[in-house]
Each structure stands twice: as structure tokens, then as C-alpha cells.
Amino acid sequence: MSKRIVSYDFSVDSIIAVDAPYGTDPDTLVGQALIKLIQKVRQDDLTLICENTFDAETGSYEDIPQEWYKGHSEQGEDELPETD
């Protein structure tokens, strides 16, 4: 029997500030904001919040039970996980 696989949905909970003249169209600042976001990632200065899981087979979302949190990640600080 195979394990049930779900998607864990994370949101970014960090402020990215871009300086610009008052009245600037915020859409024109997205590139600068992305650069600052990348800098935060490289400096390990980003807060990610796991919001829920999504099961593509059933189409359902579920909150993360508190008991799933173990307090510490087994991932090393300088080691990034592989992604698909």
C-alpha cells in the first residue's frame, strides 16, 4: 500500500519594502520587490508559514494538526531540499 501524498501549502510571512516616490504605480515595483525577496532567501531571512494541506485526489484542504509539529526541522541550515 502506498502512502497518501498531499501538497503542503506555504505562505510567505515577511515584509519586503521597496522605496519609491509617493504615487508610484505599485505594479512597477514588483521587479525590485522580487530582487529583495531573493536576497532575503539567500540570507535565510524569510518566514514561511505552513497554512494547510491539499489532497488533489479528493480536492479537499485540511489544517495542519498541531501534533505534527515537532519543534525543529531535521533539514540543515545550509542545505536546501530538492524540489520537483
Phi and psi restraints in degrees (range 20) as a CNS / XPLOR table:
assign (resid 1 and name C) (resid 2 and name N)
       (resid 2 and name CA) (resid 2 and name C) 1.0 -86.7 20.0 2
assign (resid 2 and name N) (resid 2 and name CA)
       (resid 2 and name C) (resid 3 and name N) 1.0 153.3 20.0 2
assign (resid 2 and name C) (resid 3 and name N)
       (resid 3 and name CA) (resid 3 and name C) 1.0 -72.1 20.0 2
assign (resid 3 and name N) (resid 3 and name CA)
       (resid 3 and name C) (resid 4 and name N) 1.0 147.2 20.0 2
assign (resid 3 and name C) (resid 4 and name N)
       (resid 4 and name CA) (resid 4 and name C) 1.0 -70.6 20.0 2
assign (resid 4 and name N) (resid 4 and name CA)
       (resid 4 and name C) (resid 5 and name N) 1.0 127.3 20.0 2
assign (resid 4 and name C) (resid 5 and name N)
       (resid 5 and name CA) (resid 5 and name C) 1.0 -110.0 20.0 2
assign (resid 5 and name N) (resid 5 and name CA)
       (resid 5 and name C) (resid 6 and name N) 1.0 129.7 20.0 2
assign (resid 5 and name C) (resid 6 and name N)
       (resid 6 and name CA) (resid 6 and name C) 1.0 -129.8 20.0 2
assign (resid 6 and name N) (resid 6 and name CA)
       (resid 6 and name C) (resid 7 and name N) 1.0 165.1 20.0 2
assign (resid 6 and name C) (resid 7 and name N)
       (resid 7 and name CA) (resid 7 and name C) 1.0 -93.9 20.0 2
assign (resid 7 and name N) (resid 7 and name CA)
       (resid 7 and name C) (resid 8 and name N) 1.0 131.2 20.0 2
assign (resid 7 and name C) (resid 8 and name N)
       (resid 8 and name CA) (resid 8 and name C) 1.0 -94.7 20.0 2
assign (resid 8 and name N) (resid 8 and name CA)
       (resid 8 and name C) (resid 9 and name N) 1.0 121.7 20.0 2
assign (resid 8 and name C) (resid 9 and name N)
       (resid 9 and name CA) (resid 9 and name C) 1.0 -95.3 20.0 2
assign (resid 9 and name N) (resid 9 and name CA)
       (resid 9 and name C) (resid 10 and name N) 1.0 122.6 20.0 2
assign (resid 9 and name C) (resid 10 and name N)
       (resid 10 and name CA) (resid 10 and name C) 1.0 -113.2 20.0 2
assign (resid 10 and name N) (resid 10 and name CA)
       (resid 10 and name C) (resid 11 and name N) 1.0 146.3 20.0 2
assign (resid 10 and name C) (resid 11 and name N)
       (resid 11 and name CA) (resid 11 and name C) 1.0 -118.7 20.0 2
assign (resid 11 and name N) (resid 11 and name CA)
       (resid 11 and name C) (resid 12 and name N) 1.0 153.9 20.0 2
assign (resid 11 and name C) (resid 12 and name N)
       (resid 12 and name CA) (resid 12 and name C) 1.0 -89.9 20.0 2
assign (resid 12 and name N) (resid 12 and name CA)
       (resid 12 and name C) (resid 13 and name N) 1.0 124.9 20.0 2
assign (resid 12 and name C) (resid 13 and name N)
       (resid 13 and name CA) (resid 13 and name C) 1.0 -117.3 20.0 2
assign (resid 13 and name N) (resid 13 and name CA)
       (resid 13 and name C) (resid 14 and name N) 1.0 56.9 20.0 2
assign (resid 13 and name C) (resid 14 and name N)
       (resid 14 and name CA) (resid 14 and name C) 1.0 -134.5 20.0 2
assign (resid 14 and name N) (resid 14 and name CA)
       (resid 14 and name C) (resid 15 and name N) 1.0 144.5 20.0 2
assign (resid 14 and name C) (resid 15 and name N)
       (resid 15 and name CA) (resid 15 and name C) 1.0 -88.2 20.0 2
assign (resid 15 and name N) (resid 15 and name CA)
       (resid 15 and name C) (resid 16 and name N) 1.0 131.8 20.0 2
assign (resid 15 and name C) (resid 16 and name N)
       (resid 16 and name CA) (resid 16 and name C) 1.0 -115.0 20.0 2
assign (resid 16 and name N) (resid 16 and name CA)
       (resid 16 and name C) (resid 17 and name N) 1.0 116.2 20.0 2
assign (resid 16 and name C) (resid 17 and name N)
       (resid 17 and name CA) (resid 17 and name C) 1.0 -105.5 20.0 2
assign (resid 17 and name N) (resid 17 and name CA)
       (resid 17 and name C) (resid 18 and name N) 1.0 132.1 20.0 2
assign (resid 17 and name C) (resid 18 and name N)
       (resid 18 and name CA) (resid 18 and name C) 1.0 -123.5 20.0 2
assign (resid 18 and name N) (resid 18 and name CA)
       (resid 18 and name C) (resid 19 and name N) 1.0 125.1 20.0 2
assign (resid 18 and name C) (resid 19 and name N)
       (resid 19 and name CA) (resid 19 and name C) 1.0 -83.0 20.0 2
assign (resid 19 and name N) (resid 19 and name CA)
       (resid 19 and name C) (resid 20 and name N) 1.0 134.1 20.0 2
assign (resid 19 and name C) (resid 20 and name N)
       (resid 20 and name CA) (resid 20 and name C) 1.0 -159.9 20.0 2
assign (resid 20 and name N) (resid 20 and name CA)
       (resid 20 and name C) (resid 21 and name N) 1.0 159.6 20.0 2
assign (resid 20 and name C) (resid 21 and name N)
       (resid 21 and name CA) (resid 21 and name C) 1.0 -60.8 20.0 2
assign (resid 21 and name N) (resid 21 and name CA)
       (resid 21 and name C) (resid 22 and name N) 1.0 146.0 20.0 2
assign (resid 21 and name C) (resid 22 and name N)
       (resid 22 and name CA) (resid 22 and name C) 1.0 -55.8 20.0 2
assign (resid 22 and name N) (resid 22 and name CA)
       (resid 22 and name C) (resid 23 and name N) 1.0 134.3 20.0 2
assign (resid 22 and name C) (resid 23 and name N)
       (resid 23 and name CA) (resid 23 and name C) 1.0 93.6 20.0 2
assign (resid 23 and name N) (resid 23 and name CA)
       (resid 23 and name C) (resid 24 and name N) 1.0 0.0 20.0 2
assign (resid 23 and name C) (resid 24 and name N)
       (resid 24 and name CA) (resid 24 and name C) 1.0 -66.9 20.0 2
assign (resid 24 and name N) (resid 24 and name CA)
       (resid 24 and name C) (resid 25 and name N) 1.0 139.3 20.0 2
assign (resid 24 and name C) (resid 25 and name N)
       (resid 25 and name CA) (resid 25 and name C) 1.0 -65.1 20.0 2
assign (resid 25 and name N) (resid 25 and name CA)
       (resid 25 and name C) (resid 26 and name N) 1.0 116.0 20.0 2
assign (resid 25 and name C) (resid 26 and name N)
       (resid 26 and name CA) (resid 26 and name C) 1.0 -56.3 20.0 2
assign (resid 26 and name N) (resid 26 and name CA)
       (resid 26 and name C) (resid 27 and name N) 1.0 -29.3 20.0 2
assign (resid 26 and name C) (resid 27 and name N)
       (resid 27 and name CA) (resid 27 and name C) 1.0 -62.4 20.0 2
assign (resid 27 and name N) (resid 27 and name CA)
       (resid 27 and name C) (resid 28 and name N) 1.0 -25.5 20.0 2
assign (resid 27 and name C) (resid 28 and name N)
       (resid 28 and name CA) (resid 28 and name C) 1.0 -78.9 20.0 2
assign (resid 28 and name N) (resid 28 and name CA)
       (resid 28 and name C) (resid 29 and name N) 1.0 -8.4 20.0 2
assign (resid 28 and name C) (resid 29 and name N)
       (resid 29 and name CA) (resid 29 and name C) 1.0 -100.2 20.0 2
assign (resid 29 and name N) (resid 29 and name CA)
       (resid 29 and name C) (resid 30 and name N) 1.0 -2.7 20.0 2
assign (resid 29 and name C) (resid 30 and name N)
       (resid 30 and name CA) (resid 30 and name C) 1.0 -59.3 20.0 2
assign (resid 30 and name N) (resid 30 and name CA)
       (resid 30 and name C) (resid 31 and name N) 1.0 -42.5 20.0 2
assign (resid 30 and name C) (resid 31 and name N)
       (resid 31 and name CA) (resid 31 and name C) 1.0 -58.6 20.0 2
assign (resid 31 and name N) (resid 31 and name CA)
       (resid 31 and name C) (resid 32 and name N) 1.0 -44.7 20.0 2
assign (resid 31 and name C) (resid 32 and name N)
       (resid 32 and name CA) (resid 32 and name C) 1.0 -65.1 20.0 2
assign (resid 32 and name N) (resid 32 and name CA)
       (resid 32 and name C) (resid 33 and name N) 1.0 -39.4 20.0 2
assign (resid 32 and name C) (resid 33 and name N)
       (resid 33 and name CA) (resid 33 and name C) 1.0 -64.1 20.0 2
assign (resid 33 and name N) (resid 33 and name CA)
       (resid 33 and name C) (resid 34 and name N) 1.0 -39.5 20.0 2
assign (resid 33 and name C) (resid 34 and name N)
       (resid 34 and name CA) (resid 34 and name C) 1.0 -64.9 20.0 2
assign (resid 34 and name N) (resid 34 and name CA)
       (resid 34 and name C) (resid 35 and name N) 1.0 -39.1 20.0 2
assign (resid 34 and name C) (resid 35 and name N)
       (resid 35 and name CA) (resid 35 and name C) 1.0 -61.1 20.0 2
assign (resid 35 and name N) (resid 35 and name CA)
       (resid 35 and name C) (resid 36 and name N) 1.0 -45.1 20.0 2
assign (resid 35 and name C) (resid 36 and name N)
       (resid 36 and name CA) (resid 36 and name C) 1.0 -65.6 20.0 2
assign (resid 36 and name N) (resid 36 and name CA)
       (resid 36 and name C) (resid 37 and name N) 1.0 -36.0 20.0 2
assign (resid 36 and name C) (resid 37 and name N)
       (resid 37 and name CA) (resid 37 and name C) 1.0 -63.1 20.0 2
assign (resid 37 and name N) (resid 37 and name CA)
       (resid 37 and name C) (resid 38 and name N) 1.0 -44.4 20.0 2
assign (resid 37 and name C) (resid 38 and name N)
       (resid 38 and name CA) (resid 38 and name C) 1.0 -61.3 20.0 2
assign (resid 38 and name N) (resid 38 and name CA)
       (resid 38 and name C) (resid 39 and name N) 1.0 -40.3 20.0 2
assign (resid 38 and name C) (resid 39 and name N)
       (resid 39 and name CA) (resid 39 and name C) 1.0 -62.2 20.0 2
assign (resid 39 and name N) (resid 39 and name CA)
       (resid 39 and name C) (resid 40 and name N) 1.0 -41.6 20.0 2
assign (resid 39 and name C) (resid 40 and name N)
       (resid 40 and name CA) (resid 40 and name C) 1.0 -63.3 20.0 2
assign (resid 40 and name N) (resid 40 and name CA)
       (resid 40 and name C) (resid 41 and name N) 1.0 -39.6 20.0 2
assign (resid 40 and name C) (resid 41 and name N)
       (resid 41 and name CA) (resid 41 and name C) 1.0 -62.8 20.0 2
assign (resid 41 and name N) (resid 41 and name CA)
       (resid 41 and name C) (resid 42 and name N) 1.0 -47.1 20.0 2
assign (resid 41 and name C) (resid 42 and name N)
       (resid 42 and name CA) (resid 42 and name C) 1.0 -62.7 20.0 2
assign (resid 42 and name N) (resid 42 and name CA)
       (resid 42 and name C) (resid 43 and name N) 1.0 -31.0 20.0 2
assign (resid 42 and name C) (resid 43 and name N)
       (resid 43 and name CA) (resid 43 and name C) 1.0 -91.1 20.0 2
assign (resid 43 and name N) (resid 43 and name CA)
       (resid 43 and name C) (resid 44 and name N) 1.0 5.6 20.0 2
assign (resid 43 and name C) (resid 44 and name N)
       (resid 44 and name CA) (resid 44 and name C) 1.0 52.5 20.0 2
assign (resid 44 and name N) (resid 44 and name CA)
       (resid 44 and name C) (resid 45 and name N) 1.0 44.3 20.0 2
assign (resid 44 and name C) (resid 45 and name N)
       (resid 45 and name CA) (resid 45 and name C) 1.0 -119.6 20.0 2
assign (resid 45 and name N) (resid 45 and name CA)
       (resid 45 and name C) (resid 46 and name N) 1.0 45.6 20.0 2
assign (resid 45 and name C) (resid 46 and name N)
       (resid 46 and name CA) (resid 46 and name C) 1.0 -130.2 20.0 2
assign (resid 46 and name N) (resid 46 and name CA)
       (resid 46 and name C) (resid 47 and name N) 1.0 137.3 20.0 2
assign (resid 46 and name C) (resid 47 and name N)
       (resid 47 and name CA) (resid 47 and name C) 1.0 -106.8 20.0 2
assign (resid 47 and name N) (resid 47 and name CA)
       (resid 47 and name C) (resid 48 and name N) 1.0 121.7 20.0 2
assign (resid 47 and name C) (resid 48 and name N)
       (resid 48 and name CA) (resid 48 and name C) 1.0 -110.4 20.0 2
assign (resid 48 and name N) (resid 48 and name CA)
       (resid 48 and name C) (resid 49 and name N) 1.0 137.9 20.0 2
assign (resid 48 and name C) (resid 49 and name N)
       (resid 49 and name CA) (resid 49 and name C) 1.0 -117.6 20.0 2
assign (resid 49 and name N) (resid 49 and name CA)
       (resid 49 and name C) (resid 50 and name N) 1.0 126.1 20.0 2
assign (resid 49 and name C) (resid 50 and name N)
       (resid 50 and name CA) (resid 50 and name C) 1.0 -80.5 20.0 2
assign (resid 50 and name N) (resid 50 and name CA)
       (resid 50 and name C) (resid 51 and name N) 1.0 115.7 20.0 2
assign (resid 50 and name C) (resid 51 and name N)
       (resid 51 and name CA) (resid 51 and name C) 1.0 -86.8 20.0 2
assign (resid 51 and name N) (resid 51 and name CA)
       (resid 51 and name C) (resid 52 and name N) 1.0 -44.2 20.0 2
assign (resid 51 and name C) (resid 52 and name N)
       (resid 52 and name CA) (resid 52 and name C) 1.0 -172.4 20.0 2
assign (resid 52 and name N) (resid 52 and name CA)
       (resid 52 and name C) (resid 53 and name N) 1.0 -177.5 20.0 2
assign (resid 52 and name C) (resid 53 and name N)
       (resid 53 and name CA) (resid 53 and name C) 1.0 -116.2 20.0 2
assign (resid 53 and name N) (resid 53 and name CA)
       (resid 53 and name C) (resid 54 and name N) 1.0 155.8 20.0 2
assign (resid 53 and name C) (resid 54 and name N)
       (resid 54 and name CA) (resid 54 and name C) 1.0 -129.0 20.0 2
assign (resid 54 and name N) (resid 54 and name CA)
       (resid 54 and name C) (resid 55 and name N) 1.0 127.8 20.0 2
assign (resid 54 and name C) (resid 55 and name N)
       (resid 55 and name CA) (resid 55 and name C) 1.0 -102.8 20.0 2
assign (resid 55 and name N) (resid 55 and name CA)
       (resid 55 and name C) (resid 56 and name N) 1.0 108.6 20.0 2
assign (resid 55 and name C) (resid 56 and name N)
       (resid 56 and name CA) (resid 56 and name C) 1.0 -65.5 20.0 2
assign (resid 56 and name N) (resid 56 and name CA)
       (resid 56 and name C) (resid 57 and name N) 1.0 -28.9 20.0 2
assign (resid 56 and name C) (resid 57 and name N)
       (resid 57 and name CA) (resid 57 and name C) 1.0 -68.6 20.0 2
assign (resid 57 and name N) (resid 57 and name CA)
       (resid 57 and name C) (resid 58 and name N) 1.0 -38.4 20.0 2
assign (resid 57 and name C) (resid 58 and name N)
       (resid 58 and name CA) (resid 58 and name C) 1.0 -102.6 20.0 2
assign (resid 58 and name N) (resid 58 and name CA)
       (resid 58 and name C) (resid 59 and name N) 1.0 -17.5 20.0 2
assign (resid 58 and name C) (resid 59 and name N)
       (resid 59 and name CA) (resid 59 and name C) 1.0 76.6 20.0 2
assign (resid 59 and name N) (resid 59 and name CA)
       (resid 59 and name C) (resid 60 and name N) 1.0 15.2 20.0 2
assign (resid 59 and name C) (resid 60 and name N)
       (resid 60 and name CA) (resid 60 and name C) 1.0 -104.0 20.0 2
assign (resid 60 and name N) (resid 60 and name CA)
       (resid 60 and name C) (resid 61 and name N) 1.0 147.6 20.0 2
assign (resid 60 and name C) (resid 61 and name N)
       (resid 61 and name CA) (resid 61 and name C) 1.0 -103.7 20.0 2
assign (resid 61 and name N) (resid 61 and name CA)
       (resid 61 and name C) (resid 62 and name N) 1.0 144.6 20.0 2
assign (resid 61 and name C) (resid 62 and name N)
       (resid 62 and name CA) (resid 62 and name C) 1.0 -136.3 20.0 2
assign (resid 62 and name N) (resid 62 and name CA)
       (resid 62 and name C) (resid 63 and name N) 1.0 141.5 20.0 2
assign (resid 62 and name C) (resid 63 and name N)
       (resid 63 and name CA) (resid 63 and name C) 1.0 -68.6 20.0 2
assign (resid 63 and name N) (resid 63 and name CA)
       (resid 63 and name C) (resid 64 and name N) 1.0 156.5 20.0 2
assign (resid 63 and name C) (resid 64 and name N)
       (resid 64 and name CA) (resid 64 and name C) 1.0 -82.4 20.0 2
assign (resid 64 and name N) (resid 64 and name CA)
       (resid 64 and name C) (resid 65 and name N) 1.0 121.2 20.0 2
assign (resid 64 and name C) (resid 65 and name N)
       (resid 65 and name CA) (resid 65 and name C) 1.0 -64.7 20.0 2
assign (resid 65 and name N) (resid 65 and name CA)
       (resid 65 and name C) (resid 66 and name N) 1.0 138.7 20.0 2
assign (resid 65 and name C) (resid 66 and name N)
       (resid 66 and name CA) (resid 66 and name C) 1.0 -57.4 20.0 2
assign (resid 66 and name N) (resid 66 and name CA)
       (resid 66 and name C) (resid 67 and name N) 1.0 -33.6 20.0 2
assign (resid 66 and name C) (resid 67 and name N)
       (resid 67 and name CA) (resid 67 and name C) 1.0 -69.1 20.0 2
assign (resid 67 and name N) (resid 67 and name CA)
       (resid 67 and name C) (resid 68 and name N) 1.0 -12.1 20.0 2
assign (resid 67 and name C) (resid 68 and name N)
       (resid 68 and name CA) (resid 68 and name C) 1.0 -73.8 20.0 2
assign (resid 68 and name N) (resid 68 and name CA)
       (resid 68 and name C) (resid 69 and name N) 1.0 -23.3 20.0 2
assign (resid 68 and name C) (resid 69 and name N)
       (resid 69 and name CA) (resid 69 and name C) 1.0 -77.5 20.0 2
assign (resid 69 and name N) (resid 69 and name CA)
       (resid 69 and name C) (resid 70 and name N) 1.0 126.8 20.0 2
assign (resid 69 and name C) (resid 70 and name N)
       (resid 70 and name CA) (resid 70 and name C) 1.0 -104.1 20.0 2
assign (resid 70 and name N) (resid 70 and name CA)
       (resid 70 and name C) (resid 71 and name N) 1.0 -2.4 20.0 2
assign (resid 70 and name C) (resid 71 and name N)
       (resid 71 and name CA) (resid 71 and name C) 1.0 95.6 20.0 2
assign (resid 71 and name N) (resid 71 and name CA)
       (resid 71 and name C) (resid 72 and name N) 1.0 -31.4 20.0 2
assign (resid 71 and name C) (resid 72 and name N)
       (resid 72 and name CA) (resid 72 and name C) 1.0 -140.2 20.0 2
assign (resid 72 and name N) (resid 72 and name CA)
       (resid 72 and name C) (resid 73 and name N) 1.0 144.3 20.0 2
assign (resid 72 and name C) (resid 73 and name N)
       (resid 73 and name CA) (resid 73 and name C) 1.0 -81.4 20.0 2
assign (resid 73 and name N) (resid 73 and name CA)
       (resid 73 and name C) (resid 74 and name N) 1.0 144.0 20.0 2
assign (resid 73 and name C) (resid 74 and name N)
       (resid 74 and name CA) (resid 74 and name C) 1.0 -83.6 20.0 2
assign (resid 74 and name N) (resid 74 and name CA)
       (resid 74 and name C) (resid 75 and name N) 1.0 -8.4 20.0 2
assign (resid 74 and name C) (resid 75 and name N)
       (resid 75 and name CA) (resid 75 and name C) 1.0 -74.5 20.0 2
assign (resid 75 and name N) (resid 75 and name CA)
       (resid 75 and name C) (resid 76 and name N) 1.0 135.5 20.0 2
assign (resid 75 and name C) (resid 76 and name N)
       (resid 76 and name CA) (resid 76 and name C) 1.0 -69.5 20.0 2
assign (resid 76 and name N) (resid 76 and name CA)
       (resid 76 and name C) (resid 77 and name N) 1.0 153.2 20.0 2
assign (resid 76 and name C) (resid 77 and name N)
       (resid 77 and name CA) (resid 77 and name C) 1.0 -61.2 20.0 2
assign (resid 77 and name N) (resid 77 and name CA)
       (resid 77 and name C) (resid 78 and name N) 1.0 -38.6 20.0 2
assign (resid 77 and name C) (resid 78 and name N)
       (resid 78 and name CA) (resid 78 and name C) 1.0 -95.0 20.0 2
assign (resid 78 and name N) (resid 78 and name CA)
       (resid 78 and name C) (resid 79 and name N) 1.0 7.3 20.0 2
assign (resid 78 and name C) (resid 79 and name N)
       (resid 79 and name CA) (resid 79 and name C) 1.0 -110.8 20.0 2
assign (resid 79 and name N) (resid 79 and name CA)
       (resid 79 and name C) (resid 80 and name N) 1.0 119.3 20.0 2
assign (resid 79 and name C) (resid 80 and name N)
       (resid 80 and name CA) (resid 80 and name C) 1.0 -95.3 20.0 2
assign (resid 80 and name N) (resid 80 and name CA)
       (resid 80 and name C) (resid 81 and name N) 1.0 139.2 20.0 2
assign (resid 80 and name C) (resid 81 and name N)
       (resid 81 and name CA) (resid 81 and name C) 1.0 -71.6 20.0 2
assign (resid 81 and name N) (resid 81 and name CA)
       (resid 81 and name C) (resid 82 and name N) 1.0 153.2 20.0 2
assign (resid 81 and name C) (resid 82 and name N)
       (resid 82 and name CA) (resid 82 and name C) 1.0 -77.8 20.0 2
assign (resid 82 and name N) (resid 82 and name CA)
       (resid 82 and name C) (resid 83 and name N) 1.0 145.6 20.0 2
assign (resid 82 and name C) (resid 83 and name N)
       (resid 83 and name CA) (resid 83 and name C) 1.0 -122.0 20.0 2
assign (resid 83 and name N) (resid 83 and name CA)
       (resid 83 and name C) (resid 84 and name N) 1.0 162.2 20.0 2
